[in-house]
């Protein structure tokens, strides 16, 4: 699977992302630590067969902008929510967090609808 990366402008900077697949549920993958999108490649092809999947390199990771402001959990989650809205990736979401991404997923609950 070739991972096409796109960019979306947020108030915290430009975020690199990918949307794969077409179906429900809409799945949002949330990386751990400073892990890039490519860390999901073992599962992304399989889950993209039946669902729409949003993955991203959050601010400060890989092809996304370097942080311009304090990069704490709520800023990360707010930037994610802003990116999801901007690209039209609509709730309800199934949040999948890896490592530290699991803590960010808990900050997302509930995501604004």
C-alpha positions, -999 to 999 in steps of 0.1 A, spaced: 0 0 0 14 34 -10 7 60 16 -3 93 0 4 122 24 -15 155 22 -13 187 42 -39 207 61 -34 241 77 -43 244 114 -40 273 138 -9 255 152 8 249 118 6 226 88 -3 190 96 6 161 73 -21 134 71 -36 105 51 -71 92 46 -73 57 34 -102 34 26 -139 41 23 -164 28 48 -176 29 84 -166 33 111 -144 63 106 -112 54 124 -87 79 137 -52 66 144 -33 85 171 4 79 172 24 74 203 54 96 213 69 111 182 60 81 160 52 89 124 23 76 103 45 48 88 43 31 122 7 21 113 16 3 81 13 -32 96 -24 -26 102 -34 3 79 -39 -17 47 -62 -43 64 -84 -18 83 -86 4 52 -104 -24 34 -136 -19 53 -133 15 70 -122 51 64 -90 57 83 -74 91 92 -37 90 102 -14 120 107 21 131 116 12 155 144 29 189 147 66 183 153 67 149 136 80 140 101 65 162 74 44 184 97 55 218 109 76 222 140 57 233 171 52 271 174 36 269 208 37 247 239 31 211 226 11 196 254 -18 171 253 -47 195 249 -29 214 221 -23 181 203 -59 170 206 -73 204 196 -50 204 165 -62 169 157 -99 180 160 -93 211 139 -76 189 112 -104 164 112 -130 192 107 -109 209 80 -106 178 59 -142 168 64 -136 136 83 -168 133 102 -178 117 135 -186 93 150 -150 81 152 -134 50 165 -102 63 182 -72 40 181 -42 52 202 -7 36 203 12 41 236 10 78 244 -16 81 217 -39 62 240 -37 91 265 -44 116 238 -74 95 228 -88 98 263 -84 136 261 -105 135 229 -136 121 247 -160 134 237 -148 149 204 -170 178 193 -197 169 168 
